[in-house]
C-alpha cells in the first residue's frame, strides 16, 4: 500500500514539471523511498525477532548435570582478529531455506518419535527441560562453506542425548535412518548407526548457556557431531522419524547433494587478512576443525616453502575446533600463506581445490599479502 501511494505521488509530481526536472526528481525520490523501505523492513524484522524471543523463550534453562567448563588460558589464544574459540550467539552463522524464522509457541509444541519404533512417544518442552541435560562443545558446519569461508562455528550446546529419546521409543532392528522434521517442513536424515557410535548427538534446547535463539531453532534442534548440517542439524524440530535409508531422501538429497555428509577436515586463516602488512614479526592465526575425530596438528607454509607446524590450543573436545597461531618473520614482497590440518586418524586435509557441491569443499586456504 505504501509503494502504491508513493508511486501515485511521484507520478503526480512528474506531470507538473518539465521532463528533465521531473525525471531527476522522480529518480531521487524513488531512491529515497527504496532506502527508507529497506531500513524499515530491517528494523521491523529485528524488532519482531526480539519480540518473539521475549514472548516465547524462557529466561533460563535448568542447570545441566554435565556442564562444560569455560575455556582456559591453554584453550583460547588472544590474537586480534582471530575468531573466538566459542562463537557468541549473535555472530553464529545461519543457513535457512525460508526468509522468515518460524514462530514456535511452546504451549502447543510437541516433539514426537515415530516410524520404525516399538511405541511412538512425545515430549513437550517442559518434558525435555525436566530430563537430565548435558552440555557439549560441538563445532557445526554447512556443506556449502567454501574453503576459508565463515559457515562454520563452535558453541556450547545444552540438550538431551538423542539416544535417551530413541531408547524410550524402542528403535526397531531394521531401521537404518534417523530423519529430523522441522515445523516448516524441512527434513534432514543420517544413518541410525551414527547415533550410537560414541559421537553423542543431542536434541539441543540451549546454546552458549541460554535457551536456543529463535533463529537457531527454538525450542529444540538436532546437533550431530561430525555431520554437515544439511543431513543432521534440523532446527525447530517437531518430529524424529525412524525409517530406512532406501525409503526416504531428505530435503537436499533430491537436489543433488550427497546422501551422506561427514564434515571434512578443514582449516582457515583468520589473520592476517589479504592486503598489506608491515615487515617483521607477523602473527598468522586461524581455526581448524574435524568434529568427532579431532585435530592432531596444523601446519603453515609461506609461498612454496616447507610446511611448519603451528601452535594449537588444547581442544575443548574432539567435537570442537581448535585455534592455531604461527609467528612469521615477514620479508618485503608479495607472499602467499597457506594452512592445512591433520586429524587424529593421521589424515591430512586434501590439497586439491573442489567446490562444496555435492559433499563439501576441499583444498588449502590461502591468503595473499604484500609486505611493506
DOLUMBA-183738 format. One record per residue (C-alpha): x, z, y; residue in one letter. Coordinates in nm, 4 decimals. Each point is the difference from the previous one (the first is absolute). Layout:
REM DOLUMBA-183738
> X|Z|Y|A .
...
REM end
This chain:
REM DOLUMBA-183738
> 0.0000|0.0000|0.0000|X .
> 0.2851|0.0820|0.2345|X .
> 0.1649|-0.3333|-0.0754|X .
> -0.3186|-0.1976|0.0697|X .
> -0.0628|0.1821|0.3266|X .
> 0.3612|-0.0524|0.1122|X .
> -0.0162|-0.3700|-0.0852|X .
> -0.3169|-0.0450|0.2099|X .
> 0.1620|0.1733|0.2973|X .
> 0.3124|-0.2131|-0.0301|X .
> -0.1992|-0.3236|-0.0195|X .
> -0.2108|0.0979|0.3010|X .
> 0.3178|0.0794|0.1969|X .
> 0.1569|-0.3310|-0.1017|X .
> -0.3018|-0.2012|0.1139|X .
> 0.0250|0.1385|0.3546|X .
> 0.3603|-0.1081|0.0677|X .
> 0.2105|-0.3152|0.0004|X .
> 0.1255|-0.1002|-0.3478|X .
> 0.3664|0.1031|0.0377|X .
> -0.0776|0.3412|0.1470|X .
> -0.2768|0.0542|-0.2546|X .
> 0.2309|-0.0893|-0.2867|X .
> 0.2694|0.2462|0.1114|X .
> -0.2545|0.2766|0.0593|X .
> -0.1643|-0.0680|-0.3360|X .
> 0.3291|0.0219|-0.1901|X .
> 0.1073|0.3164|0.1833|X .
> -0.3320|0.1732|-0.0563|X .
> -0.0189|-0.1130|-0.3623|X .
> 0.3497|0.1301|-0.0682|X .
> -0.0867|0.3331|0.1575|X .
> -0.3149|0.0278|-0.2069|X .
> 0.1916|-0.0732|-0.3210|X .
> 0.2611|0.2656|0.0758|X .
> -0.2662|0.2559|0.0923|X .
> -0.1957|-0.0810|-0.3159|X .
> 0.3053|0.0407|-0.2214|X .
> 0.0854|0.3347|0.1581|X .
> -0.3575|0.1203|-0.0346|X .
> -0.0079|-0.1012|-0.3666|X .
> 0.3282|0.1777|-0.0727|X .
> -0.1112|0.3168|0.1779|X .
> -0.3350|-0.0127|-0.1751|X .
> 0.1531|-0.0327|-0.3445|X .
> 0.2445|0.2831|0.0683|X .
> -0.2750|0.2268|0.1298|X .
> -0.2252|-0.0844|-0.2934|X .
> 0.2794|0.0721|-0.2452|X .
> 0.0697|0.3397|0.1547|X .
> -0.3702|0.0841|0.0107|X .
> -0.0436|-0.0933|-0.3668|X .
> 0.2941|0.2124|-0.1032|X .
> -0.1308|0.2985|0.1981|X .
> -0.3473|-0.0444|-0.1427|X .
> 0.0890|-0.0347|-0.3685|X .
> 0.3480|0.1360|-0.0762|X .
> 0.0520|0.3692|-0.0700|X .
> 0.2400|0.1894|0.2206|X .
> 0.2345|0.0883|-0.2860|X .
> 0.0540|-0.0274|-0.3732|X .
> 0.0339|0.2829|-0.2538|X .
> 0.3676|0.0792|-0.0609|X .
> 0.1464|-0.1953|-0.2948|X .
> 0.1175|0.1936|-0.3036|X .
> 0.3144|-0.2174|-0.0005|X .
> 0.0999|-0.0595|0.3638|X .
> 0.2969|-0.2059|0.1100|X .
> 0.2734|0.1520|0.2115|X .
> 0.0905|-0.1316|0.3424|X .
> 0.3035|-0.2319|0.0002|X .
> 0.3234|0.1911|0.0425|X .
> 0.3203|-0.0976|0.1754|X .
> 0.1237|-0.1935|-0.3044|X .
> -0.3297|-0.1858|-0.0406|X .
> -0.0298|-0.1558|0.3446|X .
> 0.2515|-0.1580|0.2386|X .
> -0.0214|0.0314|0.3768|X .
> 0.0827|-0.3550|0.1070|X .
> -0.1711|-0.1446|0.3103|X .
> -0.2258|-0.2862|-0.1014|X .
> -0.0031|0.0907|-0.3703|X .
> -0.3464|0.0175|-0.1604|X .
> -0.0959|0.3648|-0.0689|X .
> 0.0338|0.1108|-0.3613|X .
> -0.3712|0.0938|0.0166|X .
> -0.2002|-0.2454|0.2108|X .
> -0.2599|0.1645|0.2297|X .
> -0.3602|-0.0985|-0.0735|X .
> -0.0551|-0.1970|0.3262|X .
> 0.3126|-0.2091|-0.0705|X .
> -0.0709|-0.0678|-0.3677|X .
> -0.0614|-0.3656|-0.0839|X .
> -0.3508|-0.1285|-0.0709|X .
> -0.1225|-0.3028|-0.1911|X .
> -0.3773|-0.0514|-0.0277|X .
> -0.2198|-0.2961|-0.0879|X .
> -0.2683|0.1080|0.2500|X .
> 0.0287|0.0412|0.3767|X .
> -0.2185|0.3102|0.0127|X .
> 0.0988|0.3231|-0.1727|X .
> -0.2770|0.1116|-0.2408|X .
> -0.2048|0.2949|0.1249|X .
> -0.0203|0.2364|-0.2965|X .
> -0.2134|0.3124|0.0327|X .
> 0.1031|0.2569|-0.2570|X .
> -0.3528|0.1364|-0.0350|X .
> -0.1060|-0.3153|-0.1827|X .
> 0.3328|-0.0949|-0.1542|X .
> 0.0744|0.0355|-0.3707|X .
> 0.2937|-0.1158|-0.2111|X .
> -0.0949|-0.1112|-0.3505|X .
> 0.2078|-0.0775|-0.3093|X .
> -0.1775|-0.2696|-0.1996|X .
> 0.0466|-0.2785|-0.2544|X .
> 0.1826|0.0531|-0.3286|X .
> -0.0231|0.3781|0.0012|X .
> -0.1663|0.2535|-0.2297|X .
> -0.2130|0.1313|0.2840|X .
> -0.0486|-0.1122|0.3587|X .
> 0.0916|0.2730|0.2464|X .
> -0.0413|0.0351|0.3740|X .
> 0.1656|0.2088|0.2679|X .
> -0.1049|0.0907|0.3515|X .
> 0.2528|0.0514|0.2749|X .
> -0.0419|0.3750|-0.0378|X .
> 0.0619|-0.0344|-0.3744|X .
> 0.3344|-0.1670|0.0661|X .
> 0.1026|0.2611|0.2572|X .
> -0.0922|0.2721|-0.2488|X .
> 0.2388|-0.1337|-0.2651|X .
> 0.3699|0.0921|-0.0201|X .
> 0.1646|-0.2247|0.2594|X .
> 0.3616|-0.1144|-0.0160|X .
> 0.2189|-0.1536|0.2689|X .
> 0.2514|-0.2774|-0.0588|X .
> 0.2386|-0.2083|0.2108|X .
> -0.0763|-0.3632|-0.0865|X .
> 0.1122|-0.3224|0.1662|X .
> -0.2606|-0.2767|-0.0127|X .
> 0.0467|-0.3650|0.0938|X .
> -0.2028|-0.3159|0.0528|X .
> 0.0826|-0.2998|-0.2177|X .
> -0.0150|-0.2226|0.3094|X .
> 0.2906|0.1859|0.1604|X .
> 0.2766|-0.2423|0.0942|X .
> 0.3646|0.0920|-0.0592|X .
> 0.0810|0.2500|0.2748|X .
> -0.3670|0.0372|0.0918|X .
> -0.1927|0.3105|0.0989|X .
> -0.2862|-0.0047|-0.2522|X .
> 0.1423|0.2984|-0.1863|X .
> -0.0092|0.3723|0.0696|X .
> 0.0588|0.3443|-0.1463|X .
> -0.2437|0.2907|0.0281|X .
> -0.0870|0.3298|-0.1621|X .
> -0.3245|-0.0645|-0.1881|X .
> -0.2326|0.2799|-0.1099|X .
> -0.2493|-0.0536|-0.2771|X .
> -0.1279|0.0452|-0.3521|X .
> 0.2090|-0.1493|-0.2819|X .
> -0.1826|-0.3107|-0.1189|X .
> 0.0440|0.0956|-0.3648|X .
> -0.1986|0.3213|0.0596|X .
> -0.3052|-0.2068|0.0957|X .
> 0.0560|-0.2508|-0.2799|X .
> 0.0288|0.2779|-0.2577|X .
> -0.3329|0.1443|0.1099|X .
> -0.1604|-0.3368|-0.0697|X .
> 0.1845|-0.0619|-0.3241|X .
> 0.1693|-0.3413|0.0109|X .
> -0.0811|-0.2174|-0.3007|X .
> 0.2898|-0.1323|-0.2056|X .
> -0.0647|-0.3698|0.0708|X .
> -0.0035|0.0417|0.3802|X .
> 0.3083|-0.1715|0.1433|X .
> -0.0714|-0.0216|0.3745|X .
> -0.0899|0.2481|0.2718|X .
> -0.1962|-0.1564|0.2851|X .
> -0.0520|0.1689|0.3356|X .
> -0.3069|-0.1055|0.1977|X .
> -0.0367|0.0600|0.3729|X .
> -0.3182|0.0666|0.1944|X .
> 0.0532|-0.3398|0.1655|X .
> 0.0160|-0.1816|-0.3344|X .
> 0.3785|-0.0465|-0.0165|X .
> 0.1596|0.0486|-0.3425|X .
> 0.3453|0.0590|-0.1461|X .
> 0.1013|0.0310|-0.3646|X .
> 0.3055|0.1107|-0.1961|X .
> 0.0853|0.0639|-0.3669|X .
> -0.1402|0.3230|-0.1388|X .
> 0.3348|0.0921|-0.1538|X .
> 0.1531|0.0404|0.3464|X .
> -0.2213|0.3016|0.0659|X .
> 0.1634|0.1804|-0.2913|X .
> 0.3673|-0.1000|0.0222|X .
> 0.1068|0.2865|0.2255|X .
> -0.0471|-0.1643|0.3391|X .
> -0.2704|0.2535|0.0974|X .
> -0.2651|-0.2117|0.1785|X .
> -0.2348|0.1841|0.2350|X .
> -0.3519|-0.0208|0.1281|X .
> 0.1266|0.0953|0.3445|X .
> -0.2093|0.1915|0.2506|X .
> 0.2811|0.0884|0.2407|X .
> 0.2877|-0.1648|0.1821|X .
> 0.2898|0.1899|0.1569|X .
> -0.1806|0.3326|-0.0122|X .
> -0.3364|-0.1054|0.1406|X .
> -0.3154|-0.1637|-0.1382|X .
> 0.0354|-0.3744|-0.0430|X .
> -0.0498|-0.1871|0.3279|X .
> -0.2986|-0.2345|-0.0072|X .
> 0.2325|-0.2996|0.0279|X .
> 0.1948|0.1111|-0.3068|X .
> -0.2920|0.0463|-0.2351|X .
> -0.1983|0.3155|0.0770|X .
> -0.1440|0.1677|-0.1980|X .
> 0.2202|-0.1044|-0.2968|X .
> 0.2400|-0.2738|-0.1066|X .
> 0.2252|-0.0839|-0.2917|X .
> 0.3771|0.0450|0.0214|X .
> 0.1940|-0.1382|-0.2973|X .
> 0.3793|0.0278|0.0344|X .
> 0.1924|-0.3170|-0.0706|X .
> -0.2880|-0.2477|0.0394|X .
> -0.0733|-0.2210|0.2984|X .
> -0.3182|0.0899|0.1835|X .
> -0.1886|-0.3145|-0.0969|X .
> -0.0175|0.1164|-0.3642|X .
> -0.0347|0.3730|0.0552|X .
> -0.0591|0.1496|0.3443|X .
> -0.3802|-0.0131|0.0270|X .
> -0.1134|0.1649|0.3230|X .
> -0.3471|0.1456|0.0612|X .
> -0.0196|0.0414|-0.3760|X .
> -0.3472|0.0246|-0.1558|X .
> 0.0514|-0.0930|-0.3662|X .
> 0.2696|0.0003|-0.2652|X .
> -0.0935|-0.2372|-0.2800|X .
> 0.1694|-0.0197|-0.3391|X .
> -0.0005|-0.3530|-0.1390|X .
> 0.2441|-0.2473|-0.1564|X .
> 0.2624|-0.2158|0.1641|X .
> -0.1741|-0.3094|-0.1353|X .
> -0.3488|0.0950|0.1131|X .
> 0.0558|0.0362|0.3740|X .
> 0.2190|-0.1407|0.2772|X .
> 0.0107|0.2091|0.3180|X .
> -0.0355|-0.1333|0.3566|X .
> 0.3375|-0.1713|0.0493|X .
> 0.0544|-0.1372|-0.3515|X .
> -0.2375|-0.3015|0.0215|X .
> 0.1723|-0.0803|0.3293|X .
> 0.3260|-0.0680|-0.1832|X .
> 0.1856|0.3316|0.0214|X .
> 0.1595|0.1354|-0.3176|X .
> -0.2051|0.2143|-0.2365|X .
> 0.2757|0.2624|-0.0147|X .
> 0.1652|0.1262|0.3177|X .
> 0.2983|0.2325|-0.0493|X .
> 0.1762|0.0818|0.3270|X .
> 0.3356|-0.1780|0.0156|X .
> 0.3151|0.1902|0.0943|X .
> 0.0577|-0.0689|0.3688|X .
> 0.1994|0.1133|0.3017|X .
> -0.0209|-0.0571|0.3738|X .
> 0.2232|0.0264|0.3070|X .
> -0.1718|0.1886|0.2837|X .
> 0.2990|0.0274|0.2353|X .
> 0.1625|-0.1769|0.1658|X .
> -0.2684|-0.2460|0.1011|X .
> 0.0894|-0.3684|0.0317|X .
> 0.1701|-0.0602|0.3338|X .
> 0.3003|0.1444|0.1778|X .
> 0.1949|0.3126|-0.0892|X .
> 0.3112|0.1530|0.1496|X .
> 0.3313|-0.0312|-0.1766|X .
> 0.1239|0.3089|-0.1803|X .
> -0.1753|0.2430|-0.2339|X .
> -0.3564|-0.1149|-0.0793|X .
> -0.2406|0.1848|-0.2274|X .
> -0.1771|-0.2375|-0.2364|X .
> -0.2998|0.1691|-0.1604|X .
> -0.3287|-0.0629|-0.1744|X .
> -0.2161|0.0837|-0.3005|X .
> -0.0036|-0.1008|-0.3687|X .
> -0.2715|0.0436|-0.2615|X .
> -0.0718|-0.0390|-0.3707|X .
> -0.3082|0.2205|-0.0610|X .
> -0.0287|0.1646|-0.3425|X .
> 0.3551|-0.1111|-0.0801|X .
> 0.2019|0.1386|0.2910|X .
> 0.3013|-0.1256|0.1956|X .
> 0.3480|0.0418|-0.1451|X .
> 0.2050|-0.1480|0.2860|X .
> -0.0129|-0.2190|0.3092|X .
> 0.2734|-0.2409|0.1068|X .
> 0.0731|-0.1783|0.3275|X .
> 0.1961|-0.3183|0.0642|X .
> 0.1269|-0.1527|0.3238|X .
> 0.0138|-0.3801|-0.0009|X .
> 0.1553|-0.1106|-0.3330|X .
> 0.1994|0.3191|-0.0473|X .
> -0.0141|0.2380|-0.2917|X .
> -0.2980|0.2257|-0.0635|X .
> 0.0592|0.3585|0.1154|X .
> -0.2079|0.2919|-0.1205|X .
> -0.2073|0.1728|0.2684|X .
> -0.0881|0.3664|0.0236|X .
> -0.3539|0.0753|-0.1167|X .
> -0.2291|0.2954|0.0454|X .
> -0.0832|0.2245|-0.2928|X .
> -0.3275|-0.1386|-0.1437|X .
> -0.3224|0.1833|0.0773|X .
> -0.1166|-0.1293|-0.3399|X .
> 0.0581|-0.2978|-0.2285|X .
> -0.3167|-0.1452|0.1527|X .
> 0.1224|0.0242|0.3611|X .
> 0.2373|-0.2187|0.1945|X .
> 0.3365|0.1180|0.1303|X .
> 0.1684|-0.0497|0.3326|X .
> 0.3522|-0.1382|0.0084|X .
> 0.2732|-0.0341|0.2625|X .
> 0.3429|-0.1598|0.0303|X .
> 0.2566|0.0241|0.2797|X .
> 0.1239|-0.3453|0.0984|X .
> 0.3002|-0.0630|0.2266|X .
> -0.1446|-0.3013|0.1782|X .
> 0.2439|-0.2665|0.1237|X .
> -0.0977|-0.2462|0.2714|X .
> -0.1779|-0.3125|-0.1128|X .
> -0.3111|-0.1017|-0.1891|X .
> -0.0594|0.1829|-0.3283|X .
> -0.2609|0.0069|-0.2759|X .
> -0.0820|0.3374|-0.1556|X .
> -0.1559|0.0117|-0.3468|X .
> -0.1312|0.2786|-0.2219|X .
> -0.0856|0.0312|-0.3682|X .
> -0.1205|0.2850|-0.2208|X .
> 0.0539|0.0908|-0.3652|X .
> -0.2674|0.2022|-0.1792|X .
> 0.0487|0.2729|-0.2596|X .
> -0.0292|-0.2476|-0.2879|X .
> 0.3168|-0.1675|0.1300|X .
> -0.1818|-0.3111|0.1230|X .
> 0.1082|-0.1343|0.3393|X .
> -0.2601|-0.1722|0.2142|X .
> -0.0044|-0.3768|-0.0223|X .
> 0.1988|-0.1939|0.2602|X .
> -0.2060|-0.3182|-0.0198|X .
> -0.2527|-0.0285|0.2809|X .
> -0.3578|-0.0553|-0.1123|X .
> -0.3355|0.0396|0.1810|X .
> -0.2445|0.2827|-0.0754|X .
> -0.2415|-0.2230|-0.1937|X .
> -0.0841|0.0588|-0.2823|X .
> 0.1670|0.3307|-0.0940|X .
> 0.2250|0.1183|0.2837|X .
> 0.2856|-0.1276|0.2165|X .
> 0.3626|0.0130|-0.1101|X .
> 0.3306|-0.0314|0.1818|X .
> 0.2466|0.2031|0.2023|X .
> -0.1063|0.0987|0.3491|X .
> 0.2361|-0.1368|0.2644|X .
> 0.0419|0.0815|0.3686|X .
> 0.2189|-0.2129|0.2285|X .
> 0.1639|0.1698|0.2986|X .
> 0.2384|-0.1031|0.2735|X .
> 0.2692|0.2599|0.0696|X .
> 0.1202|0.0040|0.3615|X .
REM end
